[in-house]
Structures are given as structure tokens and as C-alpha cells.
Amino acid sequence: MTKATRTGLSRRRLLTGAAAGVAASAFPAPMIWAQNIKDVTLRQFGTGVSNINEVAQKVKEDLGFTLEMTALDSDAVTQRAATQPKSFDIADIEYWICKKVWPTGNLQGMDVGRIKNYDKIVGIFKDGRLTPGSTIAQGTSPNSVGFTDGPDGTSFADHETGWMTLIPTIYNADTLGIRPDLIDHPVESWAELLNPAFRDKASILDISAIGIMDAAMVCEAMGEIQYGDKGNMTRDEIDRTLAIMTEAKKAGQFRAFWKTFDESVNLMASGEVVIQSMWSPAITAVKSRGIPCVYQPLKEGYRAWGGGIGLSKNLSGIELDAAYDYINWYLEGWVGGFLMRQGYYSAVPETSKNYMTENEWGYWFEGKPATEVITNPYGDAMAQPGETRDGGSFEERMGHIACWNAVMDENRYMIRKWNEFIAA
């Protein structure tokens, strides 16, 4: 009997017991009646990174209710969460987006007492540190926007309060993707994005809040600008950064600018672009076509991001109970294993290990050489025996974060200047 089957049986017994009249007070959270759960539908939206059909199908199989998923780009996610609170039940958003959305009051604080694996969530979501001796990176670190003072809080707390804005689910350390078969020298620095050798073969993503961070990594690596905080630039730093990028754009450095996952995959797979901003599953998608593609570790470190599940302020009753049930299920490991096979990390890595082979765990998490062929969640070959993951182990990658995706105090000014850069 599989672990997933055992989990499903134990849950059905629990529900049956509740239906038979077990007192609700015996449980830490309200019980979801088995005969009603099938009628629940929760509407979730977020980016394509984690709004995956297989997850919705597994929710129906394991929990019994329907999860409707809508995948949008980051800007659309931000707008919907901030302006359309009645259009969703679950917001699957990134922490930098939370900084824009949380003050609107459209989401409700979540009681960590109802999250059974809360104690196993990695430290970067609690105090900002991977290990007790780690330094908190620049930008909007998840812990800085991860807690509020109660279910109706609209501000952020600077410490653990028992109420989270988002329950963390997924995160990664991002870098530049390259086509090693089309590049004739080692790539070791973010500065390579503006190397004239790659003129008309480079690309950067056109999502201002993230693109500006990649641009800052490049400019600092070139020695052109030393930032006080790349995640919260002054107007002068924004101007200088985008002046450098605009000069490169006018010189023909960039082949294209991309907004979506598919655009980045097609640019790299076609060979039109050989170096660009990329996301881990895009690397996976290119490699699954049999095309060499590397998520290149760079000496200056990574630009990181983290995402989590937020709940609409309008969610209550059995729907709210179902949402907590979903969050707990999410952190039990099946989803984590699925996502880690694309190169992401789970907020509770140790439960994901239960849904991965020793070979998979060693390759994706521990940085060990593969002992057998490594496949993505869909069965496509990703790595051959003897190969290691780009960047190494979890500690090596997440331990070298230079900055987190962020929202700046000068966000509106930055967006305007970014748009001028794209239009130049």
C-alpha cells in the first residue's frame, strides 16, 4: 500500500468518525463533513509555475473537492489579488507580490496552529535565515512580509506572530540560462548578459519588478554600480541601471524580451538566444527536448524568489476548512516531490523526500551525482547517470542568495523608467 493510499484511508476514517458524532472540540480545527466536501469548489489563481493541472487532479483524488486553477503572468496576478477579492478563494502568489497586495485587506491572516507541518518549514520563511549563521539577503525576503498581527491584519510583523500572510509552498534560486553548445567560453558572471560577444543573442524578462533585479545583478557585476540595496533602489540607482541597459539595447544586445514561460523556452530552444533570464522549469523544458541548456551558477550569487498560498478574506465556513485541508495536504510532500522534479524546492523538504526515490533526492536536493536517469514529473529524461545538478545542493544554492525579488519604495518610478527602457 502506498503512502498516499494510507493517508487517504486515515483521513476517511477521521471524517467517518466525525460524522458518527465525535465531538468537534476533540480536534484542533473544524471538521469537514465527508458528505459535503464533494460539493466544495475552490478557485485558485497564480502563475504557471505552480498552477498545474496535475495538482488539481490529485486534490480531487485525495481530498474530494474541486480546485479550479487559473494561470496568469505576474503582473496580472498582482492586479487580480489587489482589485478583485471576490473573484478567487486562493491566491498562489510570490512574496514580493504580497507586499503590494497585503495592505489592501483582500487576504486573511492564517492561523499557524492549523498548519500541522509549520515547525518543519525552512527558516528562510520564518526568520529569513537558511541556517542560524546565515545572512539575510537584500530585497524582499519572505520573512519580512510573512507575518501579520491577526486574522484581519493589514500590516507586516517583523517576527513570528502565529499568523502568516502566506503559507510558503515553493521557492528557488534563479540565475541565467545558457546554451553551452553555442557559447565558446566559460560563463561565470552576471556581467556576461551584456557581453558584446552575445549581441543579438541575449534576452531579459519583461516583468519590471524582476527584470530590474536581474539588471542590477548585471550592473553590479560589471562594477558600474554598487547598490545600497538592489531590492530597494534610489531614483538615481534606477536611472543609472536603466541607462546602462538602454545603451545595450540600442547597441543591439537583446534579441527579445519575454514575459511568459513558453516565450523563454522557445527563444532558448531555437538558438535565437544563447544567454538570458530563465526559470528552472524553462531549463527543464529545453533539456527535455534533448537540447543542451544549463542553469549557470554565477560567482555573484543567485536572485531568489518564494511563493505561497494566501486566502481570500471572503473565505469562510466549509470552504475555509477545505482551504486549510488543502494547505496541509500541499505540505505533506506529494506536491513538493512533483515540483522538486522541475528544480524547485518545497517549503517542507523532508516530507517531499517521502515521494522521491533515493536517486531523485540525492540529485535534486543533495547535489549528488545521479545513479540512474533523472526524469522530470512527466517522465522526460533530464540527466544521465553521473551528472550533477547545476549549482549543487540545496545548501549550496539557497546559501548563496544575493537578493530576493522585491517591491521598491520607488516602485512606480521604477515601472515608468522600465517601460521607457523597453520602448527605447
C-alpha positions in Angstrom: 0.0 0.0 0.0 1.4 3.4 -0.9 1.9 6.3 1.5 -0.7 8.3 -0.5 -3.3 5.5 -0.1 -2.6 5.2 3.7 -3.0 8.9 4.0 -6.3 8.8 2.2 -7.6 5.9 4.3 -6.7 7.5 7.6 -8.4 10.7 6.5 -11.6 8.9 5.5 -11.7 7.2 8.9 -11.3 10.5 10.6 -14.2 12.0 8.6 -16.3 9.0 9.3 -15.6 9.3 13.0 -16.7 12.9 12.9 -19.9 12.1 11.1 -20.6 9.5 13.7 -20.8 12.2 16.3 -17.2 12.6 17.6 -17.2 16.0 19.4 -15.7 18.8 17.3 -13.8 20.1 20.4 -11.6 17.0 20.2 -9.9 18.3 17.1 -7.8 21.5 16.7 -9.7 22.6 13.7 -13.4 22.3 12.4 -14.0 19.0 10.7 -15.1 18.8 7.0 -18.1 16.6 6.7 -17.4 13.9 4.1 -20.9 14.1 2.6 -20.4 17.8 1.8 -16.8 18.0 0.7 -17.5 16.8 -2.8 -19.7 19.9 -3.3 -16.9 22.4 -2.5 -15.1 24.2 -5.3 -12.1 26.4 -4.5 -10.9 28.9 -7.1 -7.2 29.4 -7.2 -5.1 31.6 -9.4 -1.4 32.3 -9.7 1.5 32.0 -12.2 2.1 28.9 -14.3 5.0 28.0 -12.1 2.8 26.1 -9.6 -0.8 26.2 -11.0 -0.5 22.8 -12.6 -3.4 20.6 -13.7 -1.8 17.5 -12.1 -2.1 19.2 -8.7 -5.8 19.9 -9.2 -6.4 16.3 -10.3 -4.6 15.0 -7.2 -6.6 17.3 -4.9 -9.8 15.8 -6.3 -8.5 12.3 -5.8 -7.1 12.7 -2.3 -9.4 15.4 -0.7 -12.6 15.0 -2.7 -13.3 18.6 -3.6 -12.7 20.6 -6.8 -9.8 23.0 -7.3 -10.2 25.3 -10.3 -6.8 26.8 -11.3 -6.1 29.8 -13.5 -2.6 30.6 -14.6 -1.7 34.3 -15.2 1.5 36.3 -15.6 3.0 38.0 -12.5 1.5 41.5 -13.3 -2.0 40.0 -13.9 -1.7 38.0 -10.6 -0.9 41.2 -8.7 -3.7 43.2 -10.2 -6.3 40.5 -9.6 -5.3 39.9 -6.0 -5.3 43.6 -5.3 -8.6 44.6 -7.1 -10.8 41.5 -7.4 -11.1 39.8 -4.0 -14.4 38.2 -4.8 -13.0 36.5 -7.9 -10.9 34.0 -6.1 -10.6 31.8 -2.9 -6.9 31.1 -3.0 -4.2 33.4 -4.3 -1.0 31.5 -5.1 1.4 34.4 -5.2 5.0 35.4 -4.6 6.2 37.2 -1.6 7.2 40.3 -3.4 3.7 40.5 -4.8 2.4 40.1 -1.2 4.0 43.4 -0.4 1.7 45.0 -3.0 -1.4 43.0 -2.1 -1.5 42.5 1.6 -2.2 46.2 2.6 -5.4 46.1 0.5 -7.0 43.8 3.1 -8.1 41.4 0.5 -6.4 38.4 2.2 -6.9 37.0 5.7 -4.2 36.1 8.1 -3.7 32.3 8.6 -3.5 30.6 11.9 -0.3 28.6 12.1 -1.9 26.4 14.7 -3.9 24.9 11.9 -0.8 24.1 9.9 0.5 20.7 11.1 3.9 20.9 9.4 4.5 24.5 10.5 7.5 23.5 12.6 9.2 21.9 9.6 9.0 24.9 7.3 12.5 26.1 6.4 14.0 29.0 8.3 14.1 31.5 5.4 10.3 31.8 5.7 10.4 32.4 9.5 13.5 34.5 10.4 15.0 34.9 7.0 18.0 32.6 7.6 18.7 29.3 6.0 20.9 28.4 9.0 21.3 30.3 12.3 24.5 31.8 10.9 23.2 32.9 7.5 23.0 36.5 6.4 19.6 37.8 5.2 19.9 38.8 1.6 18.8 42.1 0.1 15.4 42.6 -1.4 12.0 41.5 0.0 13.0 38.4 2.0 9.9 36.2 2.7 10.1 36.6 6.4 9.8 40.4 6.1 6.3 40.1 4.7 5.4 36.7 6.0 3.7 37.5 9.3 0.8 39.8 10.5 -0.8 40.5 13.8 -4.0 38.6 13.4 -6.7 37.3 11.0 -7.6 40.8 10.0 -4.2 42.3 10.0 -3.2 44.6 7.1 0.4 45.3 8.1 3.5 43.1 8.4 5.2 42.0 11.6 8.9 41.6 11.9 8.8 38.4 13.8 6.8 35.1 14.1 3.3 36.0 15.5 1.3 32.9 14.9 -0.4 34.5 11.9 1.1 34.2 8.4 0.2 36.2 5.3 1.1 33.3 3.1 1.8 29.7 3.8 5.0 29.1 1.9 5.0 26.4 -0.7 7.7 26.9 -3.3 10.9 28.8 -3.9 14.1 28.8 -5.9 17.5 30.4 -6.6 17.4 31.9 -10.1 20.3 32.7 -12.4 21.0 33.0 -16.1 20.2 30.2 -18.5 22.8 29.4 -21.2 23.2 27.2 -24.3 26.7 25.8 -23.6 26.8 24.2 -27.1 26.5 27.7 -28.7 28.9 29.5 -26.3 32.7 29.3 -26.8 33.9 30.4 -23.3 33.0 29.9 -19.6 30.2 31.9 -18.2 30.9 32.8 -14.6 29.4 36.2 -14.0 26.1 38.1 -14.4 28.1 40.6 -16.4 28.1 38.2 -19.3 24.5 39.2 -20.2 25.9 42.4 -21.6 29.0 40.8 -23.2 29.2 42.2 -26.8 30.0 38.6 -27.8 26.3 37.8 -27.3 25.0 40.8 -29.2 21.5 39.9 -30.7 21.7 36.6 -28.7 20.8 37.8 -25.2 17.4 38.3 -23.6 15.9 39.6 -20.3 12.5 39.1 -18.9 10.0 42.0 -19.3 8.4 41.8 -15.8 9.6 45.1 -14.3 9.9 44.1 -10.7 12.0 41.0 -11.6 13.8 42.3 -14.7 15.2 45.3 -12.7 16.7 42.9 -10.2 18.5 40.9 -13.0 19.6 44.2 -14.5 21.0 45.3 -11.1 22.9 41.9 -10.7 24.4 42.6 -14.1 25.4 46.2 -13.4 26.9 45.4 -10.1 28.9 42.5 -11.5 30.2 44.9 -14.2 31.5 47.2 -11.5 29.3 50.0 -12.8 27.1 50.5 -9.7 27.4 49.5 -6.0 23.9 49.4 -4.6 22.9 50.0 -1.1 20.0 47.5 -1.6 19.3 46.1 -5.0 15.8 45.4 -3.8 15.1 49.0 -2.8 17.0 51.3 -5.2 17.1 55.0 -5.1 15.9 57.0 -8.1 19.5 57.7 -9.0 20.3 54.0 -8.9 17.3 53.2 -11.0 18.2 55.8 -13.6 21.8 54.6 -13.8 20.8 51.0 -14.1 18.4 51.5 -16.9 20.7 53.9 -18.7 23.2 51.1 -18.9 20.5 48.7 -20.1 19.1 51.1 -22.6 22.6 51.8 -24.1 23.0 48.0 -24.5 19.5 47.7 -26.1 20.3 50.4 -28.6 23.5 48.7 -29.5 21.5 45.6 -30.4 22.4 43.4 -27.4 18.9 42.0 -26.9 17.2 39.6 -29.3 14.0 39.8 -27.5 12.2 40.5 -24.2 10.0 37.8 -22.8 7.0 37.7 -20.3 5.9 34.1 -20.3 7.5 30.7 -19.6 6.8 29.5 -23.2 8.5 32.5 -24.7 11.7 31.9 -22.8 11.7 28.2 -23.7 11.2 28.9 -27.4 13.9 31.6 -27.6 16.4 29.2 -26.0 15.4 26.0 -27.7 15.5 27.7 -31.2 19.0 29.0 -30.6 17.8 32.6 -31.2 19.1 33.3 -27.7 22.1 31.7 -26.0 22.0 33.6 -22.7 19.0 35.0 -20.8 17.0 35.4 -17.7 15.3 32.0 -17.1 13.3 30.0 -14.6 14.1 26.5 -13.6 11.2 24.7 -15.3 12.1 26.5 -18.5 15.5 24.9 -18.3 13.8 21.6 -17.7 11.6 22.1 -20.8 14.5 22.9 -23.1 16.5 19.9 -21.8 13.6 17.6 -22.2 13.7 18.3 -25.9 17.3 16.9 -26.0 18.8 20.4 -26.3 21.8 21.4 -24.0 20.8 24.0 -21.5 22.4 25.0 -18.2 21.1 27.0 -15.3 24.5 28.6 -14.8 25.9 29.2 -11.3 27.5 32.6 -11.2 30.1 34.0 -8.8 27.9 36.9 -7.6 25.2 34.5 -6.3 21.5 34.0 -7.1 18.4 36.1 -7.3 15.8 34.2 -5.2 12.0 34.2 -5.0 9.5 32.4 -2.9 5.8 31.8 -3.2 2.9 30.8 -1.0 -0.8 30.3 -0.6 -2.9 33.2 0.5 -6.6 33.0 1.4 -9.3 35.5 0.3 -10.9 37.5 3.1 -14.3 36.2 1.8 -13.5 32.6 2.5 -15.3 31.1 5.5 -17.2 28.0 6.7 -16.6 24.7 5.0 -14.7 26.4 2.2 -12.2 27.8 4.6 -11.9 24.4 6.3 -11.3 22.9 2.9 -8.6 25.5 2.1 -6.7 24.6 5.3 -7.1 21.0 4.4 -5.6 21.8 1.0 -2.7 23.7 2.6 -1.9 20.8 4.9 -2.1 18.3 2.1 0.2 20.6 0.0 2.9 20.4 2.6 2.6 16.6 3.1 5.0 16.0 0.3 3.3 14.9 -2.9 3.3 18.3 -4.4 6.8 19.0 -3.1 8.1 15.9 -4.9 6.3 16.9 -8.1 7.8 20.4 -8.0 11.3 19.4 -7.0 11.5 17.2 -10.1 11.3 20.5 -12.0 14.1 22.0 -10.0 12.1 23.9 -7.3 12.2 23.5 -3.6 9.5 22.7 -1.1 8.9 24.7 2.0 8.9 21.4 3.9 11.7 19.5 2.1 11.7 16.5 4.4 8.1 15.5 3.6 8.9 15.7 -0.2 11.6 13.1 0.4 8.9 10.5 1.1 7.7 10.9 -2.5 11.0 10.8 -4.3 13.5 8.0 -4.9 16.9 8.0 -3.2 18.4 8.8 -6.6 16.0 11.8 -7.1 16.5 13.2 -3.7 20.3 12.8 -4.0 20.3 14.6 -7.3 17.8 17.4 -6.8 18.4 18.2 -3.1 21.8 16.9 -2.0 23.7 17.7 -5.2 24.9 14.1 -5.6 25.7 12.5 -9.0 22.7 10.7 -10.4 22.9 6.9 -10.1 20.1 6.4 -12.7 18.4 8.5 -15.3 16.7 11.6 -13.8 13.3 12.5 -15.2 11.0 15.4 -14.8 7.4 14.9 -13.5 6.3 13.9 -16.9 8.9 11.2 -17.5 11.2 13.1 -19.8 14.9 12.4 -19.2 16.7 15.3 -17.5 20.1 14.0 -16.5 22.1 10.8 -17.1 23.9 8.7 -14.5 26.9 10.5 -13.2 25.6 14.0 -13.8 25.0 16.5 -11.0 22.5 19.4 -10.6 23.5 22.8 -11.9 24.7 24.7 -8.8 24.9 21.7 -6.5 23.0 21.0 -3.3 20.1 22.9 -1.6 22.5 24.4 0.9 25.0 25.5 -1.8 22.3 27.1 -3.9 20.0 28.7 -1.3 23.1 29.6 0.8 24.3 31.9 -2.0 21.4 34.3 -2.4 22.4 37.8 -3.3 18.9 39.3 -3.4 15.2 38.4 -3.3 12.6 39.6 -5.8 11.3 42.8 -4.3 9.0 45.8 -4.4 10.8 49.1 -4.0 9.7 52.2 -2.3 10.2 53.9 -5.7 8.1 51.2 -7.4 6.0 53.5 -9.5 9.0 55.5 -10.7 10.9 52.2 -11.5 8.0 50.9 -13.6 7.8 54.1 -15.6 11.6 54.0 -16.2 11.5 50.3 -17.0 8.7 50.9 -19.6 10.8 53.7 -21.2 13.7 51.2 -21.4 11.6 48.6 -23.2 10.2 51.2 -25.6 13.6 52.8 -26.3 
